[in-house]
């Protein structure tokens, strides 16, 4: 909260999606956020996971989870409509290591996400599928592709699962503005990745065609990753006209 509240006050985004909130809904610190003019909806879990949507406007059509008992005991999915934008906020399974049981679960989870998106959303609407995907899209998202080749977050099956979701009709807005590499969103604390410039881009906002057409900017807020007691992720800001 000591990082979030000043950031909200400075940036004043219309819609904010949080991942890994790590608290049950009744324990979520609502009041300080509401005092800044935001309404909010949450899907929480003690100690692990947890997602939330904050918005200056009204929040409607709230969904929590896939509606699938195989996956919904983990609080990783919350969706809502804010004005004319349909938002799906995701905290994708990390997977731990390639070939592990958690890795297989991650691939199944991403497959279920693709099916859920296909069933629920209309590509004629402004749809934004965003959050911590725990997957790089391609080697441009990796500071050292050879070092990370085949490893968790960068393995071919994970990327194929993400590409299958994008093939439903969703695009990476960063590539509307640049084809360059180096736009990282996560840096490992253990290796002092941020200080050494060794990061990955694993936080994405995938846009339907109307949302992509309305998109006028994409930014990784690196300043919000700096300073005392930061997250290991930087906020991603997508501007829709």
N, C-alpha and C positions, 0 to 999 in steps of 0.2 A: 504493500500500500504506500510505503514511503517513496517508491519509485513511480507508481501508477498515478497517484493523485496530482503531483506536479506536472506530469506529462499530459494528463487530460486537460489541466488548466491552461497549459501553454499551447497545445496543438488544437484543442477543441474539435476533434473529429466527430462527424455525425453518427457514425456507427463504429463500435469497438468490439472486437472478438478476443476473448481471453481463453487460453488453454492452460491446463495443469494447475487449476486453482486449488486443488487438494483440500477441499472442505465441503461438508454437507451443506445443503441449501439453507437450512435454518441458521447456520453459523456464518453465512456469507456476510461480510461487512457492507451492507447496503447503504446505510445512512450517509457516510461521507461522499459516496458516489452520487446518490440522489441529490445531495446538496449542491452538486456541480451542475444539476439540470438534466441528469440522465435517468431514464427508466432502465430496468434491467430484468433479465430472466436468467436462471441458472439451472444447471444439471450437475450436481456435485457428488463427491464421493470422499469419504474420510481417507486421508493420507495419500491417496493416489488419484491421478486423472483429474476430471472436473473441467467443465467448459461453461462459458457465460457470454451473453450478448448484452451490450450496453447501447442505448440509442437516445438521441435527443428527441426523436419523434416517437409515435406510438409503435409498440411492438405487437404484432398480430400473428395468428396462425402458428403458434409455437409447437415445435415437435422435439421430443427428447428420445434419442436412440433411433435404431432402425425399425423397431417393432419386431425384433427377432431375438428370441431368448438365447440363441447361441452367442450373441455379442453384447446384449444390453445390460449385463451385470457390471460392465465397465462404463463409466460416464465419459464418453468420448465424442458424442454427437449432439448438437443442439441446432435447430433451425428456426427461422422466423422470417416474417415479412415486415419491412420498414419502408413505408410509403410504397414506391414502385419497385423496390429491390428485394429479391428473395435471397436470403443469406443462409448458408449452411456452414456452421463452424465446427471444425474437426480437430481432434487430437489423435492422430493415427498411431497405432501400435509401433513401438520402437523396433522390436524384433530381436534384440540382444546380439545374436550372432548368426551368420549364415548357416543354415542347416539345423538350427535348434528348433525345439517345439514352438517357442515364441515366434520364430521366423515363419514357420508354416502357418501359424495363426494370423500373422500379419498379412500374408498373401491371401488367405481366406477372407480376412476383414476387408481388404482392398477390393476384392471381387464382389463382396456384398455391398460395398459402397457404390461401385459402378452400377449394380442392379438397382439399388435404392434410388440413385440419381435418375436413372432411366425411367423408373416407374413414377417418380414424384414430380419431376420438373419438366417444364415446357421450354424448349430452346427459343421460342418466340418472346419469352419474358427476360427481364434483366435478372440473371441468376449469377451469384458469386459463391463459389465453393472454396473456402479458404481455411487456413490454419497451419498447424505444425504437421506436415505430411511425413516427416522422418524419411524422406526419399529425395534424392537429387534427380532432376529431370534428365540431364546429360552432363558430359564432362566439363562444360562451361561453368557448372555450379560447384566445381571442386578445385581447391587450391593446388592440389597435386594429383591429377588423375591416375598416374601410375601407382602411386602409393596407396590409393583408395580402391584400385581396380578389384572388383569381386568382393569387396568388404560390405558389411552392413551399411545401409543408407545409400549405397552406390551399386549394389549387385544388379545383374541383368534382369532377374525375375522381378525384383522390386520395381525397377524402372519400367518394365513391360506392363506391370499392373497399373502403374500410374499413367502410362501412355494409353492403355485401354480405356481408362476413365476419360482422358482428354479426347480420345477418338469418338466419344459420344457427342462431341460438338463444342468442347470447352478449350479455351486458349490461354496461354501464359501471357499476361499483359506486358511483362518486361520486354518480350520480344517484339512488341509493337514499336518500341522506342530504341532498342539497341540489340545487336547480336554479340556484343562483347561479353567476355568472361569476367569473373571477379566480383560479382554482386552477391556477396555472401550474407547469410542471415544468422548463422550459428557458428560459435567458436568454442572449442573444448577448453573448459577451465583447467583441466589437469595438465595440458601441454602449453598453457598460456597462449592459446591460439589467437586470441584477439590482438594481443601485443605483438605477436609474430606475423600477423597477416595470413594465418592458416585457417581458413574457414570453409564452410559449405553453405549452399543455399538449399534449405530443406523446408522453408516456410513459403507457401505459394498461395496465390489467389487466382483460381481458374474461372474464366469469364465466359458466359454464353455470348453469342454474336451481338445482341443488342447492348449488353454490358460492355463488351469490348469496343464497340463503336462509340459508346459514351465515355470511354476511359481516356482521360487527358494527361495522366501522370502516374508513374510508379516510382516509389522511393523506398529505400532501406534506411531507416533512421539510425545510423551508426552512433550518433551522439548519445542516444538513449541507452546504448550498450556500454558506454564508458562510465567512469566514475565509481563511487563506492557501492558495494553490494549490488552489482547489476545482475540481471538475468543472463544466462548464456546465449539467449536469442536477442536479436534486435527487432523492433517493430517494423512491419511492412505496411506502407501506406499506399492505398490505391485511390485515385481521385476519379469520380464519375461526374460528368457534366449533367 
